Amino acid sequence: MQSFRILRINLFFALGVLLICGCDTIQNTILSESPSELDTAPLRVTMVYPTGCVGSSAYCDSFHNGVKRAEAELGINLTEISGMESDAVVAEMQLREAAQNADLVLTAGYQMEGALSRVAAEFPDVKFAIFDVALDVPNVAAINYKANEGSFLVGAIAALKTKSGKIGYIGGADVPLLQEFEAGYVAGIQAINPDMEVSIEYISEDATGFRQPDKAKELALAQYESGIDVIYVAAGGSGQGVLEAAQAQEKYIIWVDSNGNHLAPGIVLTSMVKELSASVEKIIRETVDGNFMAGVRYLGLEDGGVSYALDEHNQPLLSDDIVATVESLKADIIAGEIVVPNQVSLPRE
């Protein structure tokens, strides 16, 4: 019994020494290593794209370029998902899964508004961003572009360049977002010549119109064959069909969302550019820096959110007089002397 007692005392003594001597070491390990691990943990970012968009649409390719640039420059942990906005249930499931595995979830398009509003409410500690939707939710940054202003300028270019006096517009879906493009475009044409003949067509009543290049090509060929010599297309992946028609007919097309002047020099008259890549990269950078800002934002000509593209690929098509006229109109819009409409008059004339 005595030997057991001595052994027990020695054991307690040894444990006591270990605790006394090792406490600082353990504490130092906890305090010095854990915060370091937290500090270096990359921001988890998930981008949920509209259906079948990346690689077939200037719209989504712009987002893709932005998130990939952020990945390279900021070291974020990036996940990219092809969304299923055509199925509201699946879209909501995708956003919910993304929210469970990300610090910042990005998406785009009016089709995702309902699903995102529900999911964002379920995950108040997750940050979300959506583009081209004015969604006012506490943990959502909603980035919108004054596409009507940029469309006004390319409409003026179309009116200054046409020889037939007939100009076309093909939109992907006949919805308010695309009607903003139409409204600005028609206003820009009429600012140059109110008697111009403008043909307005939409591929579909819903988002399927962004994924029908064959139908878009059919509509464009019919417009060109009717005497129209400039078409502005705002139709996502369907824009490729209009481009093919323009090349076949050797007539002008105005590209949208990103700078597509290089796609067919001499055919692409200009592009109405929305700074999507820069915007998505900015949101990610703000979040990495701890400066995420929820709320609805609108970016236009004044802050560089939209513009028209002028470069070596289309400069030969735009005379100095055309550029000077467009720059003057741009200055008047920024100064508030021209107020560009963002709604069309329905029914259309």
For each residue, the residues with C-beta under 8 A, 3 or more apart:
1: 4 5
2: 5 6
3: 6 7
4: 1 7 8
5: 1 2 8 9
6: 2 3 9 10
7: 3 4 10 11
8: 4 5 11 12
9: 5 6 12 13
10: 6 7 13 14
11: 7 8 14 15
12: 8 9 15 16
13: 9 10 16 17
14: 10 11 17 18
15: 11 12 18 19
16: 12 13 19 20
17: 13 14 20 21
18: 14 15 21 22
19: 15 16 22 23
20: 16 17 23
21: 17 18 24 25
22: 18 19 25 26
23: 19 20 26 27
24: 21 27 28
25: 21 22 28 29
26: 22 23 29 30
27: 23 24 30 31
28: 24 25 31 32
29: 25 26 32 33
30: 26 27 33 34
31: 27 28 34 35
32: 28 29 35 36
33: 29 30 36 37
34: 30 31 37 38
35: 31 32 38 39
36: 32 33 39 40
37: 33 34 40 41
38: 34 35 41
39: 35 36
40: 36 37
41: 37 38
42: 75 76 77
43: 74 76 77 103 104 284 287 288
44: 76 77 79 101 102 103 104
45: 67 70 71 76 77 78 79 102 103 104 105 106 284 287
46: 78 79 80 81 98 101 102 104 105 106
47: 63 64 67 78 79 80 81 106 107 280
48: 81 83 94 95 98 105 106 107 112
49: 53 54 60 63 64 80 81 82 83 107 108
50: 53 59 60 83 85 108 109 111 112 207 210 236
51: 82 83 84 85 86 207 211
52: 56 82 211 237
53: 49 50 56 57 59 60 82 210 236 237
54: 49 57 60 61 64 80 82
55: 60 61
56: 52 53 60 211 236 237 240
57: 53 54 60 61 210 236 237 239 257
58: 61 62 236 239 255 256 257 258 260
59: 50 53 62 63 108 210 236 256 257 258 276
60: 49 50 53 54 55 56 57 63 64 108 236
61: 54 55 57 58 64 65 258
62: 58 59 65 66 257 258 274 276 277 280
63: 47 49 59 60 66 67 106 108 131 276 277 280
64: 47 49 54 60 61 67 68 80
65: 61 62 68 69 277
66: 62 63 69 70 276 277 278 279 280 281 284
67: 45 47 63 64 70 71 78 80 106 280 281 284
68: 64 65 71 72 78
69: 65 66 72 73 277 281
70: 45 66 67 73 74 76 78 280 281 284 285
71: 45 67 68 74 75 76 78
72: 68 69
73: 69 70 281
74: 43 70 71 284 285 288
75: 42 71
76: 42 43 44 45 70 71 284 288
77: 42 43 44 45
78: 45 46 47 67 68 70 71
79: 44 45 46 47 98 101 102
80: 46 47 49 54 64 67
81: 46 47 48 49 94 98
82: 49 51 52 53 54
83: 48 49 50 51 91 94 107 112
84: 51 87 90 91 94
85: 50 51 88 91 109 111 112 115 207
86: 51 91 111 207 208
87: 84 90 91
88: 85 91 92 114 115
89: 92 93
90: 84 87 93 94
91: 83 84 85 86 87 88 94 95 111 112 115
92: 88 89 95 96 115 118 119
93: 89 90 96 97
94: 48 81 83 84 90 91 97 98
95: 48 91 92 98 99 105 107 112 115 116 119
96: 92 93 99 100 119 122 123
97: 93 94 100 101
98: 46 48 79 81 94 95 101 102 105
99: 95 96 102 105 119 120 122 123 126 128
100: 96 97 123
101: 44 46 79 97 98
102: 44 45 46 79 98 99 105 126
103: 43 44 45 126 127 287
104: 43 44 45 46 126 127 128 129 283 284 287 292
105: 45 46 48 95 98 99 102 126 127 128 129
106: 45 46 47 48 63 67 128 129 130 131 280 283 284
107: 47 48 49 83 95 112 116 128 129 130 131
108: 49 50 59 60 63 112 130 131 132 133
109: 50 85 112 131 132 133 207
110: 113 132 133 175 176 177
111: 50 85 86 91 207
112: 48 50 83 85 91 95 107 108 109 115 116 130 133
113: 110 116 117 130 133 135
114: 88 117 118
115: 85 88 91 92 95 112 118 119
116: 95 107 112 113 119 120 128 130 133 135 137 140
117: 113 114 120 121 135 137 140
118: 92 114 115 121 122
119: 92 95 96 99 115 116 122 123 128
120: 99 116 117 123 124 126 128 137 139 140
121: 117 118 124 137
122: 96 99 118 119
123: 96 99 100 119 120 126 139
124: 120 121 138 139
125: 139
126: 99 102 103 104 105 120 123 139
127: 103 104 105 139 141 287 292 294
128: 99 104 105 106 107 116 119 120 137 139 140 141
129: 104 105 106 107 140 141 142 143 280 283
130: 106 107 108 112 113 116 133 135 140 141 142 143
131: 63 106 107 108 109 142 143 144 276 279 280
132: 108 109 110 143 144 145 177
133: 108 109 110 112 113 116 130 142 144
134: 142 144 296
135: 113 116 117 130 140 142 296
136: 140 142 295 296
137: 116 117 120 121 128 140 142 294
138: 124 294
139: 120 123 124 125 126 127 128 294
140: 116 117 120 128 129 130 135 136 137 294
141: 127 128 129 130 283 292 293 294 295 297
142: 129 130 131 133 134 135 136 137 295 296 297
143: 129 130 131 132 279 283 297 299
144: 131 132 133 134 296 297 298 299
145: 132 150 274 275 298 299 300 305 306
146: 149 150 298 299 300 301 305 306 340 342
147: 150 151 177 180 181 184 234 272 274 306
148: 151 152 180 181 183 184 187 340 341 342
149: 146 152 153 184 300 301 306 333 340
150: 145 146 147 153 154 184 272 273 274 300 301 306 307 308
151: 147 148 154 155 180 181 182 183 184 185 188 232 234 272
152: 148 149 155 156 184 185 187 188 191 329 333 338 340
153: 149 150 156 157 188 272 301 307 308 326 329 330
154: 150 151 157 158 185 188 232 254 269 270 271 272 308
155: 151 152 158 159 167 184 185 186 187 188 189 191 232
156: 152 153 159 160 188 189 191 192 325 326 329
157: 153 154 160 161 188 254 269 270 308 318 322 326
158: 154 155 161 162 167 185 188 189 230 232 252 254 269
159: 155 156 162 167 188 189 190 191 192 193 196
160: 156 157 192 322 325 326
161: 157 158 230 252 269 317 318 322
162: 158 159 165 166 167 196 229 230
163: 229
164: 227 228 229
165: 162 193 195 196 197
166: 162 196 197 198 199 226 227 228 229
167: 155 158 159 162 189 196 197 198 199 228 229 230 231 232
168: 198 199 200 201 220 223 224 228 230 231 232
169: 181 182 185 186 198 199 200 201 231 232 233 234
170: 201 202 203 216 219 220 223 231 232 233 234 235 238 242
171: 174 178 179 181 182 200 201 202 203 209 233 234 235
172: 178 202 203 204 207 209 210 234 235 236 238
173: 178 202 203 204 205 206 207 208 209 210
174: 171 178 179 202 204 205
175: 110 178 179 205 206
176: 110 179 180 343
177: 110 132 147 180 181
178: 171 172 173 174 175 181 182 202 234
179: 171 174 175 176 182 183 343 344
180: 147 148 151 176 177 183 184 342 343
181: 147 148 151 169 171 177 178 184 185 232 234 256 272
182: 151 169 171 178 179 185 186 200 234 344
183: 148 151 179 180 186 187 340 341 342 343 344
184: 147 148 149 150 151 152 155 180 181 187 188 340 341 342
185: 151 152 154 155 158 169 181 182 188 189 232
186: 155 169 182 183 189 190 198 200 344
187: 148 152 155 183 184 190 191 340 341
188: 151 152 153 154 155 156 157 158 159 184 185 191 192 329 340
189: 155 156 158 159 167 185 186 192 193 196 198
190: 159 186 187 193 194 196
191: 152 155 156 159 187 188 329 338
192: 156 159 160 188 189 196 325
193: 159 165 189 190 196
194: 190
195: 165
196: 159 162 165 166 167 189 190 192 193
197: 165 166 167
198: 166 167 168 169 186 189
199: 166 167 168 169 223 226 228
200: 168 169 171 182 186 348
201: 168 169 170 171 219 223
202: 170 171 172 173 174 178 205 209
203: 170 171 172 173 209 210 212 215 216 219 235 238
204: 172 173 174 207 208 209 212
205: 173 174 175 202 209
206: 173 175 209
207: 50 51 85 86 109 111 172 173 204 210 211
208: 86 173 204 211 212
209: 171 172 173 202 203 204 205 206 212 215 235 236 238
210: 50 53 57 59 172 173 203 207 235 236 237 238
211: 51 52 56 207 208 236 237 238
212: 203 204 208 209 215 216 238 241
213: 216 217 237 238 239 240 241 244
214: 217 218 241
215: 203 209 212 218 219 238 241
216: 170 203 212 213 219 220 233 235 238 239 240 241 242 245
217: 213 214 220 221 241 242 244 245
218: 214 215 221 222 241
219: 170 201 203 215 216 222 223 242
220: 168 170 216 217 223 224 231 233 241 242 245 246 253
221: 217 218 224 225 245 248 249
222: 218 219 225 226
223: 168 170 199 201 219 220 226 228 231
224: 168 220 221 228 229 231 245 246 249 251
225: 221 222 249
226: 166 199 222 223
227: 164 166
228: 164 166 167 168 199 223 224 231 251
229: 162 163 164 166 167 224 251 252
230: 158 161 162 167 168 251 252 253 254 269
231: 167 168 169 170 220 223 224 228 242 245 246 251 252 253 254
232: 151 154 155 158 167 168 169 170 181 185 253 254 256 272
233: 169 170 171 216 220 238 239 242 243 253 254 255 256
234: 147 151 169 170 171 172 178 181 182 239 256 257 272
235: 170 171 172 203 209 210 216 238 239 242 256
236: 50 53 56 57 58 59 60 172 209 210 211 239
237: 52 53 56 57 210 211 213 240
238: 170 172 203 209 210 211 212 213 215 216 233 235 241 242
239: 57 58 213 216 233 234 235 236 242 243 255 256
240: 56 213 216 237 243 244
241: 212 213 214 215 216 217 218 220 238 244 245
242: 170 216 217 219 220 231 233 235 238 239 245 246 253
243: 233 239 240 246 247 253 255 260 263 264 267 268
244: 213 217 240 241 247 248
245: 216 217 220 221 224 231 241 242 248 249
246: 220 224 231 242 243 249 250 251 252 253 264 267 268
247: 243 244 250 264 267
248: 221 244 245
249: 221 224 225 245 246
250: 246 247 267
251: 224 228 229 230 231 246 267
252: 158 161 229 230 231 246 267 268 269 317
253: 220 230 231 232 233 242 243 246 264 267 268 269
254: 154 157 158 230 231 232 233 268 269 270 271 272
255: 58 233 239 243 258 259 260 261 263 268 270 271 272 309
256: 58 59 181 232 233 234 235 239 260 271 272 274
257: 57 58 59 62 234 271 272 273 274 276
258: 58 59 61 62 255 271 273 274 276 277
259: 255 262 271 273 309 311
260: 58 243 255 256 263 268 271 309
261: 255 265 268 270 271 309 311 313 314
262: 259 265 268 311 313
263: 243 255 260 267 268
264: 243 246 247 253 267 268
265: 261 262 268 313 314
266: 316 317
267: 243 246 247 250 251 252 253 263 264
268: 243 246 252 253 254 255 260 261 262 263 264 265 271 313 314
269: 154 157 158 161 230 252 253 254 314 317 318
270: 154 157 254 255 261 308 309 310 314 317 318
271: 154 254 255 256 257 258 259 260 261 268 308 309
272: 147 150 151 153 154 181 232 234 254 255 256 257 306 307 308 309
273: 150 257 258 259 306 307 308 309
274: 62 145 147 150 256 257 258 305 306
275: 145 278 279 299 304 305 306 307
276: 59 62 63 66 131 257 258 279 280
277: 62 63 65 66 69 258 280 281
278: 66 275 281 282
279: 66 131 143 275 276 282 283 299 305
280: 47 62 63 66 67 70 106 129 131 276 277 283 284
281: 66 67 69 70 73 277 278 284 285
282: 278 279 285 286
283: 104 106 129 141 143 279 280 286 287 292
284: 43 45 66 67 70 74 76 104 106 280 281 287 288
285: 70 74 281 282 288 289
286: 282 283 289 291 292 293
287: 43 45 103 104 127 283 284 290 291 292
288: 43 74 76 284 285
289: 285 286
290: 287
291: 286 287
292: 104 127 141 283 286 287
293: 141 286
294: 127 137 138 139 140 141
295: 136 141 142
296: 134 135 136 142 144
297: 141 142 143 144
298: 144 145 146 305
299: 143 144 145 146 275 279 303 304 305 306
300: 145 146 149 150 303 305 306
301: 146 149 150 153 304 305 306 307 330 333 334
302: 334
303: 299 300
304: 275 299 301 307
305: 145 146 274 275 279 298 299 300 301
306: 145 146 147 149 150 272 273 274 275 299 300 301
307: 150 153 272 273 275 301 304
308: 150 153 154 157 270 271 272 273 326
309: 255 259 260 261 270 271 272 273 314
310: 270 314 315 318 323
311: 259 261 262 314 315
312: 315
313: 261 262 265 268
314: 261 265 268 269 270 309 310 311 317 318
315: 310 311 312 318
316: 266
317: 161 252 266 269 270 314
318: 157 161 269 270 310 314 315 322 323
319: 322 323
320: 323 324
321: 324 325
322: 157 160 161 318 319 325 326
323: 310 318 319 320 326 327
324: 320 321 327 328
325: 156 160 192 321 322 328 329
326: 153 156 157 160 308 322 323 329 330
327: 323 324 330 331
328: 324 325 331 332
329: 152 153 156 188 191 325 326 332 333 338
330: 153 301 326 327 333 334
331: 327 328 334 335
332: 328 329 335 337 338
333: 149 152 301 329 330 336 337 338 340
334: 301 302 330 331
335: 331 332
336: 333 339
337: 332 333
338: 152 191 329 332 333
339: 336
340: 146 148 149 152 183 184 187 188 333
341: 148 183 184 187 344
342: 146 148 180 183 184
343: 176 179 180 183
344: 179 182 183 186 341 348
345: 348 349
346:
347:
348: 200 344 345
349: 345
